[in-house]
């Protein structure tokens, strides 16, 4: 099952977004399913498509026998969320979810807002980033998911520093939290989970105005990439023993997988920054996510750079 998909940048920083962790996972799942549906059947069935409520429960780590009403309540909250931007130059506002209907056997009918659908495939401002649905599965804190979303969006340039009021609006923590509470229950919790489940190192820098927090900068380091560089720098020293051949072979396989992940990230930027139409880029993102070795990756890159993709 494909778990990596392109996501609109703006969905990471929805203004005043009070969604719970489960609701955030649910709308990611619905959005991912919508990409495939609207790409292949944009005019069918009034824009309504089907998802399986049991798959949703699996994605968010909920027991399949749990009452459906818990999912329904989260969907109601998502339906009431408005898409708004932070840009003061223009104003955009529309719901994410147009509606939903639960049928028999756990079949859930959903429809995304027509404004969101147009934005998903627009060519003028195709601002996307790649996310991996599996990366969110083990997270228990909504703060961890929000910061992971920010990391995915700003992966190549680093998360920009933000005013503390914008940070609070993004995180949606309680007004009663003081600075030490934010560091302990918001940032500290996210730090533990991102380290444990995603091998990411989270730190932060605070700029103060007097005694009050004025700006905050989140710094996320992918330890997989750091470890990869460390491995490369130590390749000159090799000690091989017969009794550890199997362990060494497994290590080499892991190194190749790390290199593949890095190269896939690089090629995803090539696709993202290309002048190809948005739908064609989405198709290429799908092909990229399915690649499992460097040889096939080089073939796809050659097709893209040579303009010979069968999908183009």
C-alpha positions in Angstrom: 0.0 0.0 0.0 1.4 3.4 -1.0 1.9 5.5 2.1 3.9 8.5 0.7 1.8 11.2 -0.9 2.1 14.9 -1.9 0.4 17.3 0.5 -0.4 20.9 0.0 1.8 23.1 2.1 -1.0 25.2 3.5 -2.7 22.2 5.2 0.2 22.2 7.7 -0.5 25.7 9.0 -4.3 25.9 9.0 -5.2 28.9 11.1 -6.8 28.2 14.4 -6.8 24.4 13.8 -8.1 22.7 17.0 -8.1 19.2 15.6 -7.0 16.3 17.8 -4.2 14.0 16.8 -6.7 11.4 15.6 -8.6 14.0 13.5 -5.3 15.1 11.9 -4.5 11.6 11.0 -8.0 11.1 9.6 -8.0 14.1 7.3 -4.5 13.1 6.0 -5.9 9.7 5.1 -9.0 11.2 3.5 -6.9 13.7 1.6 -4.5 11.0 0.3 -7.5 8.9 -0.9 -9.0 11.9 -2.5 -5.8 12.5 -4.6 -6.3 9.2 -6.3 -10.0 9.6 -6.7 -10.1 13.1 -8.2 -7.1 12.4 -10.4 -8.8 9.4 -12.0 -12.5 10.3 -11.8 -12.8 14.0 -11.3 -16.4 14.2 -12.5 -17.9 11.0 -11.3 -20.5 10.6 -8.6 -20.7 14.3 -7.7 -17.2 14.2 -6.2 -18.2 11.7 -3.5 -15.8 8.8 -2.9 -15.7 5.8 -0.5 -13.2 4.9 2.2 -13.2 2.1 4.7 -13.8 3.1 8.3 -11.9 0.1 9.6 -8.8 1.3 7.6 -9.2 4.6 9.3 -9.2 2.9 12.7 -6.1 1.0 11.8 -4.3 4.2 10.6 -5.0 6.0 13.9 -4.3 3.0 16.1 -7.9 2.4 17.2 -9.4 -1.0 17.9 -11.6 -2.1 15.0 -14.4 -2.9 17.4 -14.5 0.6 18.9 -17.8 2.3 18.3 -17.9 4.2 15.0 -19.3 7.2 16.8 -15.8 8.2 17.9 -14.8 8.5 14.2 -18.0 10.3 13.4 -17.3 12.9 16.1 -13.8 13.5 14.7 -15.2 13.9 11.2 -17.7 16.5 12.4 -14.8 18.5 13.8 -13.0 18.2 10.5 -16.1 19.3 8.6 -16.3 22.5 10.7 -12.6 23.4 10.1 -12.0 26.3 7.6 -9.0 26.5 5.4 -7.5 30.0 6.0 -4.1 31.3 5.1 -1.8 33.6 7.1 -1.0 35.8 4.1 -2.2 39.3 4.7 -2.1 40.1 0.9 -5.2 38.0 0.2 -7.8 36.0 1.9 -8.8 32.4 1.4 -11.5 30.6 3.4 -13.3 27.4 2.7 -14.1 24.1 4.5 -11.8 21.1 4.0 -14.6 18.4 4.1 -17.7 19.1 2.2 -19.6 16.2 3.8 -19.7 12.6 4.8 -22.1 9.7 5.2 -21.6 6.4 7.0 -23.1 3.4 5.1 -23.4 -0.3 6.0 -20.4 -2.5 6.5 -18.2 0.4 7.5 -18.3 2.1 4.2 -17.8 5.9 4.6 -18.7 8.2 1.8 -16.8 11.5 1.8 -16.4 14.6 -0.4 -13.8 17.3 -0.2 -14.5 21.0 -0.7 -14.5 22.0 -4.4 -12.1 24.8 -3.5 -9.7 22.3 -1.9 -9.9 20.0 -5.0 -9.0 22.8 -7.3 -6.1 23.7 -5.1 -4.9 20.1 -5.0 -4.4 20.1 -8.8 -3.8 23.7 -9.6 -0.9 24.6 -11.8 -0.3 28.2 -10.9 0.8 27.7 -7.3 1.7 24.0 -7.0 3.2 24.1 -3.5 3.5 20.5 -2.2 5.7 18.5 0.1 5.9 14.7 0.5 4.7 13.0 3.7 4.7 9.4 4.8 1.5 8.3 6.4 3.4 5.6 8.4 5.6 8.2 10.1 2.6 9.4 12.1 1.1 6.0 13.1 2.9 5.6 16.4 2.7 9.2 17.6 0.5 9.8 20.6 0.7 13.6 20.8 -0.8 16.1 18.4 2.2 18.3 19.0 4.5 15.6 17.7 2.5 15.4 14.5 2.3 19.1 14.0 6.1 19.5 14.3 6.6 16.5 12.0 4.3 18.1 9.5 6.4 21.3 9.7 9.6 19.3 9.3 8.2 17.7 6.1 7.1 21.0 4.7 10.3 22.9 5.4 12.7 19.9 5.2 15.2 21.6 2.8 15.3 25.0 4.3 14.6 24.5 7.9 11.4 25.5 9.9 11.4 29.3 9.9 11.2 31.1 13.2 7.8 32.3 14.1 6.1 34.8 16.4 5.0 33.1 19.6 1.4 33.8 19.0 1.5 32.0 15.6 3.3 29.1 17.3 0.5 28.9 19.9 -2.2 29.1 17.2 -0.5 26.2 15.4 0.0 24.0 18.5 -3.4 24.9 20.1 -2.2 24.4 23.6 -4.2 25.8 26.6 -4.0 29.4 27.6 -3.1 28.4 31.1 0.3 27.0 30.0 3.3 29.1 31.1 6.6 29.0 29.4 7.9 26.0 31.4 4.7 24.1 30.7 5.1 24.7 27.0 8.7 23.4 27.1 7.6 20.4 29.2 4.3 19.3 27.8 4.4 20.6 24.2 8.0 20.7 23.1 9.3 18.1 25.5 6.6 15.6 24.6 7.2 16.1 20.9 11.0 15.7 21.4 10.6 12.3 23.1 8.2 10.9 20.5 10.1 12.2 17.4 13.3 10.7 18.8 11.6 7.4 19.6 9.5 6.8 16.5 11.1 8.9 13.8 14.8 9.1 14.7 14.6 12.9 14.6 16.3 15.3 17.0 14.2 18.3 18.1 15.7 21.4 19.7 14.4 24.9 19.9 15.6 28.5 20.4 13.7 31.2 22.1 14.0 34.9 21.5 12.7 37.0 24.4 11.3 40.5 24.6 12.1 41.3 28.2 10.9 38.2 30.1 8.3 37.2 27.6 8.8 34.9 24.7 8.7 36.8 21.4 10.0 34.3 18.7 10.6 30.6 18.6 12.7 28.6 16.1 12.2 24.8 15.9 15.3 22.9 14.8 14.7 19.3 13.5 17.7 17.1 12.5 17.2 13.8 10.7 19.5 11.5 12.6 19.3 8.9 9.7 21.1 11.4 7.4 23.7 12.2 10.1 24.3 8.5 10.7 24.6 8.0 7.0 27.3 10.6 6.7 29.1 9.1 9.7 29.0 5.7 8.0 30.4 7.1 4.7 33.3 8.7 6.5 34.3 5.5 8.2 34.2 3.3 5.1 38.0 3.5 4.8 38.3 1.3 7.9 37.1 -2.3 7.4 37.5 -5.2 9.7 35.9 -8.4 8.3 35.5 -11.6 10.3 34.0 -14.8 9.0 31.6 -15.2 12.0 30.1 -11.8 11.4 29.5 -12.0 7.6 25.7 -12.1 8.0 25.7 -9.1 10.3 27.9 -7.1 7.8 25.6 -8.0 4.9 22.6 -6.8 6.8 24.5 -3.5 7.7 25.3 -3.0 4.0 21.7 -3.5 3.1 20.7 -0.9 5.7 23.3 1.6 4.3 21.9 1.1 0.8 18.4 1.7 2.1 19.5 5.0 3.8 21.2 6.1 0.5 18.0 5.2 -1.4 15.9 7.3 0.9 18.3 10.3 0.5 18.3 10.0 -3.3 14.5 9.7 -3.3 14.2 12.9 -1.3 16.6 14.6 -3.8 14.6 13.4 -6.8 11.3 14.5 -5.2 12.6 18.0 -5.2 13.5 17.7 -8.9 9.9 16.7 -9.6 8.5 19.4 -7.3 10.5 22.2 -8.9 10.0 21.0 -12.4 7.7 22.9 -14.8 5.5 19.8 -15.4 1.8 20.0 -14.9 0.6 19.3 -11.4 -1.2 16.1 -12.2 1.8 14.7 -14.0 4.0 15.5 -11.1 1.6 13.7 -8.7 1.9 10.6 -11.0 5.7 10.8 -10.8 5.5 11.1 -7.0 3.5 7.9 -7.0 6.1 6.1 -9.1 8.9 7.5 -6.9 7.3 6.2 -3.7 7.1 2.7 -5.1 10.8 2.5 -6.0 12.9 0.2 -3.8 16.4 0.2 -5.3 18.9 2.7 -6.7 18.9 1.2 -10.2 15.2 1.8 -10.7 15.6 5.3 -9.2 18.3 6.2 -11.7 16.0 5.0 -14.6 13.1 7.2 -13.4 15.5 10.2 -13.0 16.8 9.7 -16.5 13.2 9.6 -17.9 12.3 12.8 -16.0 15.4 14.8 -16.9 15.2 13.5 -20.5 11.5 14.3 -20.8 10.7 10.8 -21.8 8.5 9.7 -19.0 5.7 7.4 -20.2 3.4 9.4 -18.0 4.2 12.7 -19.7 
